Amino acid sequence: MILHYIVFGILFLGGLVVLGIASGLPAWQGPTFIAGILLISLALAYMMREPGGATKRSRSWEN
């Protein structure tokens, strides 16, 4: 379980860092910004795929 939070943290904070450096780049600002948004989205999707947790969800789509 803690490994999931570590992966989430790395993806989420990495996405924030990529978003932050995008404005300072002389070229490729757009793709870098989009990559940051995708990293943050991937981090959130990674955590939402976990069953249970605080929301007490189950994998009802597999039944």
CHARMM internal coordinates of N, CA and C (Angstrom, degrees):
IC EDIT
DIST 1 N 1 CA 1.4533
DIST 1 CA 1 C 1.5251
ANGL 1 N 1 CA 1 C 110.55
DIST 1 C 2 N 1.3161
ANGL 1 CA 1 C 2 N 116.54
DIHE 1 N 1 CA 1 C 2 N -42.16
DIST 2 N 2 CA 1.4568
ANGL 1 C 2 N 2 CA 118.95
DIHE 1 CA 1 C 2 N 2 CA -179.28
DIST 2 CA 2 C 1.5220
ANGL 2 N 2 CA 2 C 111.15
DIHE 1 C 2 N 2 CA 2 C -67.41
DIST 2 C 3 N 1.3283
ANGL 2 CA 2 C 3 N 116.12
DIHE 2 N 2 CA 2 C 3 N -28.64
DIST 3 N 3 CA 1.4631
ANGL 2 C 3 N 3 CA 119.95
DIHE 2 CA 2 C 3 N 3 CA 177.88
DIST 3 CA 3 C 1.5231
ANGL 3 N 3 CA 3 C 110.76
DIHE 2 C 3 N 3 CA 3 C -63.59
DIST 3 C 4 N 1.3246
ANGL 3 CA 3 C 4 N 117.38
DIHE 3 N 3 CA 3 C 4 N -35.34
DIST 4 N 4 CA 1.4597
ANGL 3 C 4 N 4 CA 120.95
DIHE 3 CA 3 C 4 N 4 CA 178.29
DIST 4 CA 4 C 1.5303
ANGL 4 N 4 CA 4 C 110.92
DIHE 3 C 4 N 4 CA 4 C -64.86
DIST 4 C 5 N 1.3233
ANGL 4 CA 4 C 5 N 116.48
DIHE 4 N 4 CA 4 C 5 N -39.43
DIST 5 N 5 CA 1.4615
ANGL 4 C 5 N 5 CA 119.74
DIHE 4 CA 4 C 5 N 5 CA 178.53
DIST 5 CA 5 C 1.5276
ANGL 5 N 5 CA 5 C 111.32
DIHE 4 C 5 N 5 CA 5 C -68.78
DIST 5 C 6 N 1.3147
ANGL 5 CA 5 C 6 N 116.77
DIHE 5 N 5 CA 5 C 6 N -34.42
DIST 6 N 6 CA 1.4660
ANGL 5 C 6 N 6 CA 120.20
DIHE 5 CA 5 C 6 N 6 CA 177.71
DIST 6 CA 6 C 1.5204
ANGL 6 N 6 CA 6 C 109.89
DIHE 5 C 6 N 6 CA 6 C -66.94
DIST 6 C 7 N 1.3318
ANGL 6 CA 6 C 7 N 116.98
DIHE 6 N 6 CA 6 C 7 N -45.32
DIST 7 N 7 CA 1.4717
ANGL 6 C 7 N 7 CA 120.39
DIHE 6 CA 6 C 7 N 7 CA 177.97
DIST 7 CA 7 C 1.5208
ANGL 7 N 7 CA 7 C 110.09
DIHE 6 C 7 N 7 CA 7 C -62.14
DIST 7 C 8 N 1.3398
ANGL 7 CA 7 C 8 N 116.85
DIHE 7 N 7 CA 7 C 8 N -43.76
DIST 8 N 8 CA 1.4579
ANGL 7 C 8 N 8 CA 121.14
DIHE 7 CA 7 C 8 N 8 CA 177.72
DIST 8 CA 8 C 1.5303
ANGL 8 N 8 CA 8 C 110.64
DIHE 7 C 8 N 8 CA 8 C -58.96
DIST 8 C 9 N 1.3216
ANGL 8 CA 8 C 9 N 116.37
DIHE 8 N 8 CA 8 C 9 N -46.45
DIST 9 N 9 CA 1.4564
ANGL 8 C 9 N 9 CA 120.15
DIHE 8 CA 8 C 9 N 9 CA -178.45
DIST 9 CA 9 C 1.5186
ANGL 9 N 9 CA 9 C 112.76
DIHE 8 C 9 N 9 CA 9 C -62.84
DIST 9 C 10 N 1.3210
ANGL 9 CA 9 C 10 N 116.55
DIHE 9 N 9 CA 9 C 10 N -41.60
DIST 10 N 10 CA 1.4537
ANGL 9 C 10 N 10 CA 120.21
DIHE 9 CA 9 C 10 N 10 CA 179.35
DIST 10 CA 10 C 1.5249
ANGL 10 N 10 CA 10 C 110.72
DIHE 9 C 10 N 10 CA 10 C -64.47
DIST 10 C 11 N 1.3332
ANGL 10 CA 10 C 11 N 116.54
DIHE 10 N 10 CA 10 C 11 N -45.63
DIST 11 N 11 CA 1.4636
ANGL 10 C 11 N 11 CA 119.84
DIHE 10 CA 10 C 11 N 11 CA 179.69
DIST 11 CA 11 C 1.5324
ANGL 11 N 11 CA 11 C 111.58
DIHE 10 C 11 N 11 CA 11 C -65.75
DIST 11 C 12 N 1.3257
ANGL 11 CA 11 C 12 N 116.17
DIHE 11 N 11 CA 11 C 12 N -44.57
DIST 12 N 12 CA 1.4622
ANGL 11 C 12 N 12 CA 119.73
DIHE 11 CA 11 C 12 N 12 CA -176.66
DIST 12 CA 12 C 1.5249
ANGL 12 N 12 CA 12 C 111.71
DIHE 11 C 12 N 12 CA 12 C -67.73
DIST 12 C 13 N 1.3260
ANGL 12 CA 12 C 13 N 116.51
DIHE 12 N 12 CA 12 C 13 N -49.78
DIST 13 N 13 CA 1.4653
ANGL 12 C 13 N 13 CA 119.04
DIHE 12 CA 12 C 13 N 13 CA -179.46
DIST 13 CA 13 C 1.5209
ANGL 13 N 13 CA 13 C 111.25
DIHE 12 C 13 N 13 CA 13 C -68.65
DIST 13 C 14 N 1.3362
ANGL 13 CA 13 C 14 N 116.95
DIHE 13 N 13 CA 13 C 14 N -34.71
DIST 14 N 14 CA 1.4609
ANGL 13 C 14 N 14 CA 119.75
DIHE 13 CA 13 C 14 N 14 CA 175.12
DIST 14 CA 14 C 1.5160
ANGL 14 N 14 CA 14 C 111.32
DIHE 13 C 14 N 14 CA 14 C -62.14
DIST 14 C 15 N 1.3197
ANGL 14 CA 14 C 15 N 116.77
DIHE 14 N 14 CA 14 C 15 N -39.93
DIST 15 N 15 CA 1.4616
ANGL 14 C 15 N 15 CA 120.60
DIHE 14 CA 14 C 15 N 15 CA 176.61
DIST 15 CA 15 C 1.5121
ANGL 15 N 15 CA 15 C 112.09
DIHE 14 C 15 N 15 CA 15 C -64.06
DIST 15 C 16 N 1.3202
ANGL 15 CA 15 C 16 N 117.18
DIHE 15 N 15 CA 15 C 16 N -39.43
DIST 16 N 16 CA 1.4640
ANGL 15 C 16 N 16 CA 119.90
DIHE 15 CA 15 C 16 N 16 CA 177.36
DIST 16 CA 16 C 1.5313
ANGL 16 N 16 CA 16 C 111.48
DIHE 15 C 16 N 16 CA 16 C -65.53
DIST 16 C 17 N 1.3195
ANGL 16 CA 16 C 17 N 116.49
DIHE 16 N 16 CA 16 C 17 N -38.76
DIST 17 N 17 CA 1.4632
ANGL 16 C 17 N 17 CA 120.24
DIHE 16 CA 16 C 17 N 17 CA 178.34
DIST 17 CA 17 C 1.5246
ANGL 17 N 17 CA 17 C 110.03
DIHE 16 C 17 N 17 CA 17 C -65.45
DIST 17 C 18 N 1.3242
ANGL 17 CA 17 C 18 N 116.77
DIHE 17 N 17 CA 17 C 18 N -43.84
DIST 18 N 18 CA 1.4637
ANGL 17 C 18 N 18 CA 120.25
DIHE 17 CA 17 C 18 N 18 CA 179.61
DIST 18 CA 18 C 1.5299
ANGL 18 N 18 CA 18 C 110.05
DIHE 17 C 18 N 18 CA 18 C -63.66
DIST 18 C 19 N 1.3239
ANGL 18 CA 18 C 19 N 117.76
DIHE 18 N 18 CA 18 C 19 N -39.69
DIST 19 N 19 CA 1.4593
ANGL 18 C 19 N 19 CA 120.06
DIHE 18 CA 18 C 19 N 19 CA 175.50
DIST 19 CA 19 C 1.5272
ANGL 19 N 19 CA 19 C 111.03
DIHE 18 C 19 N 19 CA 19 C -62.39
DIST 19 C 20 N 1.3088
ANGL 19 CA 19 C 20 N 116.68
DIHE 19 N 19 CA 19 C 20 N -38.63
DIST 20 N 20 CA 1.4594
ANGL 19 C 20 N 20 CA 120.37
DIHE 19 CA 19 C 20 N 20 CA -178.74
DIST 20 CA 20 C 1.5129
ANGL 20 N 20 CA 20 C 114.03
DIHE 19 C 20 N 20 CA 20 C -68.46
DIST 20 C 21 N 1.3266
ANGL 20 CA 20 C 21 N 116.92
DIHE 20 N 20 CA 20 C 21 N -37.63
DIST 21 N 21 CA 1.4612
ANGL 20 C 21 N 21 CA 118.35
DIHE 20 CA 20 C 21 N 21 CA -178.15
DIST 21 CA 21 C 1.5220
ANGL 21 N 21 CA 21 C 112.36
DIHE 20 C 21 N 21 CA 21 C -83.57
DIST 21 C 22 N 1.3258
ANGL 21 CA 21 C 22 N 117.62
DIHE 21 N 21 CA 21 C 22 N -11.87
DIST 22 N 22 CA 1.4646
ANGL 21 C 22 N 22 CA 120.51
DIHE 21 CA 21 C 22 N 22 CA -176.90
DIST 22 CA 22 C 1.5229
ANGL 22 N 22 CA 22 C 111.89
DIHE 21 C 22 N 22 CA 22 C -62.09
DIST 22 C 23 N 1.3185
ANGL 22 CA 22 C 23 N 117.55
DIHE 22 N 22 CA 22 C 23 N -37.64
DIST 23 N 23 CA 1.4687
ANGL 22 C 23 N 23 CA 119.33
DIHE 22 CA 22 C 23 N 23 CA -176.80
DIST 23 CA 23 C 1.5205
ANGL 23 N 23 CA 23 C 112.31
DIHE 22 C 23 N 23 CA 23 C -74.21
DIST 23 C 24 N 1.3205
ANGL 23 CA 23 C 24 N 117.86
DIHE 23 N 23 CA 23 C 24 N -19.62
DIST 24 N 24 CA 1.4539
ANGL 23 C 24 N 24 CA 120.60
DIHE 23 CA 23 C 24 N 24 CA -178.52
DIST 24 CA 24 C 1.5166
ANGL 24 N 24 CA 24 C 114.36
DIHE 23 C 24 N 24 CA 24 C -92.96
DIST 24 C 25 N 1.3035
ANGL 24 CA 24 C 25 N 117.42
DIHE 24 N 24 CA 24 C 25 N -3.15
DIST 25 N 25 CA 1.4546
ANGL 24 C 25 N 25 CA 120.27
DIHE 24 CA 24 C 25 N 25 CA -179.14
DIST 25 CA 25 C 1.5238
ANGL 25 N 25 CA 25 C 110.91
DIHE 24 C 25 N 25 CA 25 C -80.70
DIST 25 C 26 N 1.3308
ANGL 25 CA 25 C 26 N 117.22
DIHE 25 N 25 CA 25 C 26 N 141.77
DIST 26 N 26 CA 1.4678
ANGL 25 C 26 N 26 CA 118.92
DIHE 25 CA 25 C 26 N 26 CA 178.32
DIST 26 CA 26 C 1.5300
ANGL 26 N 26 CA 26 C 112.23
DIHE 25 C 26 N 26 CA 26 C -74.12
DIST 26 C 27 N 1.3132
ANGL 26 CA 26 C 27 N 117.19
DIHE 26 N 26 CA 26 C 27 N -27.40
DIST 27 N 27 CA 1.4662
ANGL 26 C 27 N 27 CA 121.19
DIHE 26 CA 26 C 27 N 27 CA 178.85
DIST 27 CA 27 C 1.5217
ANGL 27 N 27 CA 27 C 108.58
DIHE 26 C 27 N 27 CA 27 C -140.03
DIST 27 C 28 N 1.3106
ANGL 27 CA 27 C 28 N 117.05
DIHE 27 N 27 CA 27 C 28 N 164.99
DIST 28 N 28 CA 1.4618
ANGL 27 C 28 N 28 CA 123.99
DIHE 27 CA 27 C 28 N 28 CA 178.15
DIST 28 CA 28 C 1.5323
ANGL 28 N 28 CA 28 C 112.89
DIHE 27 C 28 N 28 CA 28 C 62.46
DIST 28 C 29 N 1.3253
ANGL 28 CA 28 C 29 N 116.66
DIHE 28 N 28 CA 28 C 29 N 33.65
DIST 29 N 29 CA 1.4632
ANGL 28 C 29 N 29 CA 119.00
DIHE 28 CA 28 C 29 N 29 CA 178.69
DIST 29 CA 29 C 1.5217
ANGL 29 N 29 CA 29 C 112.35
DIHE 28 C 29 N 29 CA 29 C -67.44
DIST 29 C 30 N 1.3196
ANGL 29 CA 29 C 30 N 116.38
DIHE 29 N 29 CA 29 C 30 N -42.21
DIST 30 N 30 CA 1.4670
ANGL 29 C 30 N 30 CA 121.04
DIHE 29 CA 29 C 30 N 30 CA -178.31
DIST 30 CA 30 C 1.5194
ANGL 30 N 30 CA 30 C 112.98
DIHE 29 C 30 N 30 CA 30 C -62.66
DIST 30 C 31 N 1.3444
ANGL 30 CA 30 C 31 N 117.52
DIHE 30 N 30 CA 30 C 31 N -54.61
DIST 31 N 31 CA 1.4707
ANGL 30 C 31 N 31 CA 117.95
DIHE 30 CA 30 C 31 N 31 CA 179.74
DIST 31 CA 31 C 1.5309
ANGL 31 N 31 CA 31 C 113.40
DIHE 30 C 31 N 31 CA 31 C -62.62
DIST 31 C 32 N 1.3169
ANGL 31 CA 31 C 32 N 117.30
DIHE 31 N 31 CA 31 C 32 N -32.95
DIST 32 N 32 CA 1.4624
ANGL 31 C 32 N 32 CA 120.12
DIHE 31 CA 31 C 32 N 32 CA 178.36
DIST 32 CA 32 C 1.5253
ANGL 32 N 32 CA 32 C 110.82
DIHE 31 C 32 N 32 CA 32 C -68.18
DIST 32 C 33 N 1.3178
ANGL 32 CA 32 C 33 N 116.59
DIHE 32 N 32 CA 32 C 33 N -40.64
DIST 33 N 33 CA 1.4596
ANGL 32 C 33 N 33 CA 121.18
DIHE 32 CA 32 C 33 N 33 CA 177.69
DIST 33 CA 33 C 1.5209
ANGL 33 N 33 CA 33 C 110.54
DIHE 32 C 33 N 33 CA 33 C -63.77
DIST 33 C 34 N 1.3265
ANGL 33 CA 33 C 34 N 116.41
DIHE 33 N 33 CA 33 C 34 N -44.12
DIST 34 N 34 CA 1.4597
ANGL 33 C 34 N 34 CA 120.87
DIHE 33 CA 33 C 34 N 34 CA 179.08
DIST 34 CA 34 C 1.5330
ANGL 34 N 34 CA 34 C 110.33
DIHE 33 C 34 N 34 CA 34 C -64.61
DIST 34 C 35 N 1.3287
ANGL 34 CA 34 C 35 N 117.22
DIHE 34 N 34 CA 34 C 35 N -38.21
DIST 35 N 35 CA 1.4693
ANGL 34 C 35 N 35 CA 120.28
DIHE 34 CA 34 C 35 N 35 CA 177.17
DIST 35 CA 35 C 1.5295
ANGL 35 N 35 CA 35 C 110.58
DIHE 34 C 35 N 35 CA 35 C -62.28
DIST 35 C 36 N 1.3159
ANGL 35 CA 35 C 36 N 117.57
DIHE 35 N 35 CA 35 C 36 N -38.20
DIST 36 N 36 CA 1.4647
ANGL 35 C 36 N 36 CA 120.66
DIHE 35 CA 35 C 36 N 36 CA 177.07
DIST 36 CA 36 C 1.5161
ANGL 36 N 36 CA 36 C 112.06
DIHE 35 C 36 N 36 CA 36 C -64.37
DIST 36 C 37 N 1.3272
ANGL 36 CA 36 C 37 N 116.01
DIHE 36 N 36 CA 36 C 37 N -42.37
DIST 37 N 37 CA 1.4684
ANGL 36 C 37 N 37 CA 119.93
DIHE 36 CA 36 C 37 N 37 CA 177.76
DIST 37 CA 37 C 1.5186
ANGL 37 N 37 CA 37 C 110.27
DIHE 36 C 37 N 37 CA 37 C -63.85
DIST 37 C 38 N 1.3301
ANGL 37 CA 37 C 38 N 117.25
DIHE 37 N 37 CA 37 C 38 N -40.97
DIST 38 N 38 CA 1.4575
ANGL 37 C 38 N 38 CA 120.68
DIHE 37 CA 37 C 38 N 38 CA 179.18
DIST 38 CA 38 C 1.5270
ANGL 38 N 38 CA 38 C 112.08
DIHE 37 C 38 N 38 CA 38 C -65.95
DIST 38 C 39 N 1.3272
ANGL 38 CA 38 C 39 N 117.36
DIHE 38 N 38 CA 38 C 39 N -37.26
DIST 39 N 39 CA 1.4683
ANGL 38 C 39 N 39 CA 119.90
DIHE 38 CA 38 C 39 N 39 CA 177.22
DIST 39 CA 39 C 1.5291
ANGL 39 N 39 CA 39 C 111.39
DIHE 38 C 39 N 39 CA 39 C -64.39
DIST 39 C 40 N 1.3110
ANGL 39 CA 39 C 40 N 116.87
DIHE 39 N 39 CA 39 C 40 N -42.65
DIST 40 N 40 CA 1.4620
ANGL 39 C 40 N 40 CA 120.39
DIHE 39 CA 39 C 40 N 40 CA 178.53
DIST 40 CA 40 C 1.5267
ANGL 40 N 40 CA 40 C 110.32
DIHE 39 C 40 N 40 CA 40 C -65.38
DIST 40 C 41 N 1.3295
ANGL 40 CA 40 C 41 N 116.68
DIHE 40 N 40 CA 40 C 41 N -42.44
DIST 41 N 41 CA 1.4653
ANGL 40 C 41 N 41 CA 120.34
DIHE 40 CA 40 C 41 N 41 CA 178.14
DIST 41 CA 41 C 1.5227
ANGL 41 N 41 CA 41 C 111.43
DIHE 40 C 41 N 41 CA 41 C -63.85
DIST 41 C 42 N 1.3137
ANGL 41 CA 41 C 42 N 116.38
DIHE 41 N 41 CA 41 C 42 N -39.76
DIST 42 N 42 CA 1.4596
ANGL 41 C 42 N 42 CA 120.48
DIHE 41 CA 41 C 42 N 42 CA 177.98
DIST 42 CA 42 C 1.5266
ANGL 42 N 42 CA 42 C 111.04
DIHE 41 C 42 N 42 CA 42 C -64.25
DIST 42 C 43 N 1.3277
ANGL 42 CA 42 C 43 N 116.65
DIHE 42 N 42 CA 42 C 43 N -39.23
DIST 43 N 43 CA 1.4638
ANGL 42 C 43 N 43 CA 120.25
DIHE 42 CA 42 C 43 N 43 CA 178.00
DIST 43 CA 43 C 1.5198
ANGL 43 N 43 CA 43 C 110.90
DIHE 42 C 43 N 43 CA 43 C -63.25
DIST 43 C 44 N 1.3241
ANGL 43 CA 43 C 44 N 117.09
DIHE 43 N 43 CA 43 C 44 N -44.42
DIST 44 N 44 CA 1.4635
ANGL 43 C 44 N 44 CA 119.85
DIHE 43 CA 43 C 44 N 44 CA 179.59
DIST 44 CA 44 C 1.5214
ANGL 44 N 44 CA 44 C 111.29
DIHE 43 C 44 N 44 CA 44 C -66.94
DIST 44 C 45 N 1.3240
ANGL 44 CA 44 C 45 N 117.62
DIHE 44 N 44 CA 44 C 45 N -40.14
DIST 45 N 45 CA 1.4618
ANGL 44 C 45 N 45 CA 120.49
DIHE 44 CA 44 C 45 N 45 CA 178.26
DIST 45 CA 45 C 1.5200
ANGL 45 N 45 CA 45 C 110.72
DIHE 44 C 45 N 45 CA 45 C -65.90
DIST 45 C 46 N 1.3208
ANGL 45 CA 45 C 46 N 117.14
DIHE 45 N 45 CA 45 C 46 N -35.27
DIST 46 N 46 CA 1.4644
ANGL 45 C 46 N 46 CA 120.91
DIHE 45 CA 45 C 46 N 46 CA 178.96
DIST 46 CA 46 C 1.5233
ANGL 46 N 46 CA 46 C 110.80
DIHE 45 C 46 N 46 CA 46 C -62.55
DIST 46 C 47 N 1.3227
ANGL 46 CA 46 C 47 N 116.86
DIHE 46 N 46 CA 46 C 47 N -40.89
DIST 47 N 47 CA 1.4642
ANGL 46 C 47 N 47 CA 119.15
DIHE 46 CA 46 C 47 N 47 CA 179.92
DIST 47 CA 47 C 1.5221
ANGL 47 N 47 CA 47 C 111.99
DIHE 46 C 47 N 47 CA 47 C -76.13
DIST 47 C 48 N 1.3259
ANGL 47 CA 47 C 48 N 117.90
DIHE 47 N 47 CA 47 C 48 N -32.16
DIST 48 N 48 CA 1.4626
ANGL 47 C 48 N 48 CA 119.97
DIHE 47 CA 47 C 48 N 48 CA -179.25
DIST 48 CA 48 C 1.5205
ANGL 48 N 48 CA 48 C 112.61
DIHE 47 C 48 N 48 CA 48 C -72.50
DIST 48 C 49 N 1.3139
ANGL 48 CA 48 C 49 N 118.11
DIHE 48 N 48 CA 48 C 49 N -20.04
DIST 49 N 49 CA 1.4618
ANGL 48 C 49 N 49 CA 120.58
DIHE 48 CA 48 C 49 N 49 CA -179.30
DIST 49 CA 49 C 1.5136
ANGL 49 N 49 CA 49 C 111.85
DIHE 48 C 49 N 49 CA 49 C -75.81
DIST 49 C 50 N 1.3295
ANGL 49 CA 49 C 50 N 118.03
DIHE 49 N 49 CA 49 C 50 N -16.33
DIST 50 N 50 CA 1.4542
ANGL 49 C 50 N 50 CA 121.79
DIHE 49 CA 49 C 50 N 50 CA -178.58
DIST 50 CA 50 C 1.5239
ANGL 50 N 50 CA 50 C 110.51
DIHE 49 C 50 N 50 CA 50 C -71.93
DIST 50 C 51 N 1.3259
ANGL 50 CA 50 C 51 N 117.82
DIHE 50 N 50 CA 50 C 51 N 126.12
DIST 51 N 51 CA 1.4684
ANGL 50 C 51 N 51 CA 119.33
DIHE 50 CA 50 C 51 N 51 CA 176.15
DIST 51 CA 51 C 1.5255
ANGL 51 N 51 CA 51 C 110.39
DIHE 50 C 51 N 51 CA 51 C -74.78
DIST 51 C 52 N 1.3120
ANGL 51 CA 51 C 52 N 115.32
DIHE 51 N 51 CA 51 C 52 N 157.41
DIST 52 N 52 CA 1.4613
ANGL 51 C 52 N 52 CA 119.58
DIHE 51 CA 51 C 52 N 52 CA 177.74
DIST 52 CA 52 C 1.5158
ANGL 52 N 52 CA 52 C 111.30
DIHE 51 C 52 N 52 CA 52 C 76.55
DIST 52 C 53 N 1.3048
ANGL 52 CA 52 C 53 N 116.32
DIHE 52 N 52 CA 52 C 53 N -138.35
DIST 53 N 53 CA 1.4563
ANGL 52 C 53 N 53 CA 120.54
DIHE 52 CA 52 C 53 N 53 CA -179.86
DIST 53 CA 53 C 1.5147
ANGL 53 N 53 CA 53 C 110.73
DIHE 52 C 53 N 53 CA 53 C 78.35
DIST 53 C 54 N 1.3021
ANGL 53 CA 53 C 54 N 115.79
DIHE 53 N 53 CA 53 C 54 N -153.77
DIST 54 N 54 CA 1.4550
ANGL 53 C 54 N 54 CA 121.21
DIHE 53 CA 53 C 54 N 54 CA -175.86
DIST 54 CA 54 C 1.5291
ANGL 54 N 54 CA 54 C 111.81
DIHE 53 C 54 N 54 CA 54 C -68.51
DIST 54 C 55 N 1.3326
ANGL 54 CA 54 C 55 N 117.14
DIHE 54 N 54 CA 54 C 55 N -26.13
DIST 55 N 55 CA 1.4600
ANGL 54 C 55 N 55 CA 119.22
DIHE 54 CA 54 C 55 N 55 CA -177.68
DIST 55 CA 55 C 1.5190
ANGL 55 N 55 CA 55 C 112.24
DIHE 54 C 55 N 55 CA 55 C -87.18
DIST 55 C 56 N 1.3175
ANGL 55 CA 55 C 56 N 117.76
DIHE 55 N 55 CA 55 C 56 N -9.84
DIST 56 N 56 CA 1.4663
ANGL 55 C 56 N 56 CA 123.34
DIHE 55 CA 55 C 56 N 56 CA 179.61
DIST 56 CA 56 C 1.5271
ANGL 56 N 56 CA 56 C 111.78
DIHE 55 C 56 N 56 CA 56 C 57.80
DIST 56 C 57 N 1.3303
ANGL 56 CA 56 C 57 N 116.20
DIHE 56 N 56 CA 56 C 57 N 35.55
DIST 57 N 57 CA 1.4581
ANGL 56 C 57 N 57 CA 120.12
DIHE 56 CA 56 C 57 N 57 CA 179.13
DIST 57 CA 57 C 1.5228
ANGL 57 N 57 CA 57 C 109.81
DIHE 56 C 57 N 57 CA 57 C -76.64
DIST 57 C 58 N 1.3011
ANGL 57 CA 57 C 58 N 115.17
DIHE 57 N 57 CA 57 C 58 N 155.58
DIST 58 N 58 CA 1.4592
ANGL 57 C 58 N 58 CA 120.52
DIHE 57 CA 57 C 58 N 58 CA 173.53
DIST 58 CA 58 C 1.5186
ANGL 58 N 58 CA 58 C 107.80
DIHE 57 C 58 N 58 CA 58 C -119.72
DIST 58 C 59 N 1.3031
ANGL 58 CA 58 C 59 N 116.04
DIHE 58 N 58 CA 58 C 59 N 170.13
DIST 59 N 59 CA 1.4635
ANGL 58 C 59 N 59 CA 119.86
DIHE 58 CA 58 C 59 N 59 CA 178.42
DIST 59 CA 59 C 1.5237
ANGL 59 N 59 CA 59 C 108.73
DIHE 58 C 59 N 59 CA 59 C -87.80
DIST 59 C 60 N 1.3094
ANGL 59 CA 59 C 60 N 116.66
DIHE 59 N 59 CA 59 C 60 N 68.04
DIST 60 N 60 CA 1.4579
ANGL 59 C 60 N 60 CA 121.12
DIHE 59 CA 59 C 60 N 60 CA -174.86
DIST 60 CA 60 C 1.5179
ANGL 60 N 60 CA 60 C 111.74
DIHE 59 C 60 N 60 CA 60 C -68.31
DIST 60 C 61 N 1.3069
ANGL 60 CA 60 C 61 N 118.57
DIHE 60 N 60 CA 60 C 61 N -23.11
DIST 61 N 61 CA 1.4623
ANGL 60 C 61 N 61 CA 120.64
DIHE 60 CA 60 C 61 N 61 CA -179.29
DIST 61 CA 61 C 1.5173
ANGL 61 N 61 CA 61 C 112.47
DIHE 60 C 61 N 61 CA 61 C -74.40
DIST 61 C 62 N 1.3374
ANGL 61 CA 61 C 62 N 118.38
DIHE 61 N 61 CA 61 C 62 N -11.85
DIST 62 N 62 CA 1.4556
ANGL 61 C 62 N 62 CA 121.62
DIHE 61 CA 61 C 62 N 62 CA -179.92
DIST 62 CA 62 C 1.5271
ANGL 62 N 62 CA 62 C 112.16
DIHE 61 C 62 N 62 CA 62 C -95.27
DIST 62 C 63 N 1.3179
ANGL 62 CA 62 C 63 N 117.49
DIHE 62 N 62 CA 62 C 63 N -10.16
DIST 63 N 63 CA 1.4814
ANGL 62 C 63 N 63 CA 120.14
DIHE 62 CA 62 C 63 N 63 CA -178.25
DIST 63 CA 63 C 1.5023
ANGL 63 N 63 CA 63 C 111.16
DIHE 62 C 63 N 63 CA 63 C -78.02
END
COOR INIT
IC SEED 1 N 1 CA 1 C
IC BUILD
